[in-house]
């Protein structure tokens, strides 16, 4: 049975770190937690062993994922920028060609299908949809790991999607379908 570790970004309950905060006061940590719980429910229903774990410590997150023996890691966040006009979705993986690149591509394909009006922010440098960086959770976990930026919480229109029960459900379903697409593709 595939073990999927889902990490809602930032501190549980937003204390001490709520992450980005939208114009209406919506907190990234709360959106990420809501979406993560739904992703876990969808994945468990699809026959995976999925858990959500939120912590203010990046080392703790990595230790938990590694000690669980996770086969896949999905960290969920909301993007933010100083300009309220910033828009779109993106997925980060570690640098170089890795198994996480395909997972990122499959998740983004599902998210783009759910939200066709939200731009996909991508480098497309190597044929995959992911953006690459040396982010801590991506670098310090054993399993293929992706960091999903759902949309811009700093953009009032996208914040409204992130605040809505339907928007969170749609993101969660898309992420879960992307994960199950990956599992089917790799034959796990």
Order of alpha helices (4+ residues) and beta strands (2+ residues): beta-alpha-beta-alpha-beta-beta-alpha-beta-alpha-beta-alpha-alpha
